[in-house]
Amino acid sequence: MEPVELEEEQPLGALFNKYGSDKDRNGYTEFYDSLFKNIRNQPINLLEVGIGTLIPDAPSSMVGFHLAGYKPGGSLRAWRDYFPKGQILGCDIQPDTQFTETRISTVLANSTSREEVDRALGSRTFHIIIDDGSHYDEHQVQTLKNTWHRLKGGGYYIIEDIQPWSRISTDFRKEIADFVGSSSRMFFTEHKNVLIISKERSTKRRLSRKARAAQNGTRRAT
């Protein structure tokens, strides 16, 4: 029998560039690879808000920013290839962003509307949520509030493309910290253009582990 040749894992930066995404050019590859390399082969669920429209006058259009060969959903395809067991979901408000491919699906919804988000996502939860949608700080804060409860304990919430004039790292910083809770860790990348929030695992799970440990200790003592 001929041995089955496994497809070689491609570096994340190469995948972004392959599909015309600007994430590698923007300097995001290094910290994403650092965050995700240990879970790369796990069956993760990833939500990316902002699929990347090519409608010229649309808000946050990719026209003029994408690399060669781009079509809407470039970063979704990169994530699909990077996480070979992952399920990837994209959310956007523009109709040209909607498509379905292997392990990729998309929904139409305005992430600043809790009603639209809940209608589109149903009961789905995620290990990773990336906000690459509207780059206005008020919209980024509202998107966080509308989707945070869908992030699993131990997961990552990332806000990309924080603009130089943004109040995410100033006026909104305390509001965000209070909302996600003291058990979650927040940190900005070196240039403060990306916010990464690591969500703590549930208190209930931590307590149950402590209870089991205490119970096992009692059993051993007797």
Secondary structure, 3 states (H helix, E strand, C coil): CCCCCCCCCCCHHHHHHHCCCCCCCCCCHHHHHHHHHHHCCCCCEEEEECCCCCCCCCCCCCCCCCCCCCCCCHHHHHHHHHCCCCEEEEEECCHHHCCCECCEEEEECCCCCHHHHHHHHCCCCEEEEEECCCCCHHHHHHHHHHHHHHEEEEEEEEECCCCCCCCCCCCCHHHHHHHHCCCCEEEECCCCCCEEEECCCCHHHHHHHHHHHHHHHHHHHC
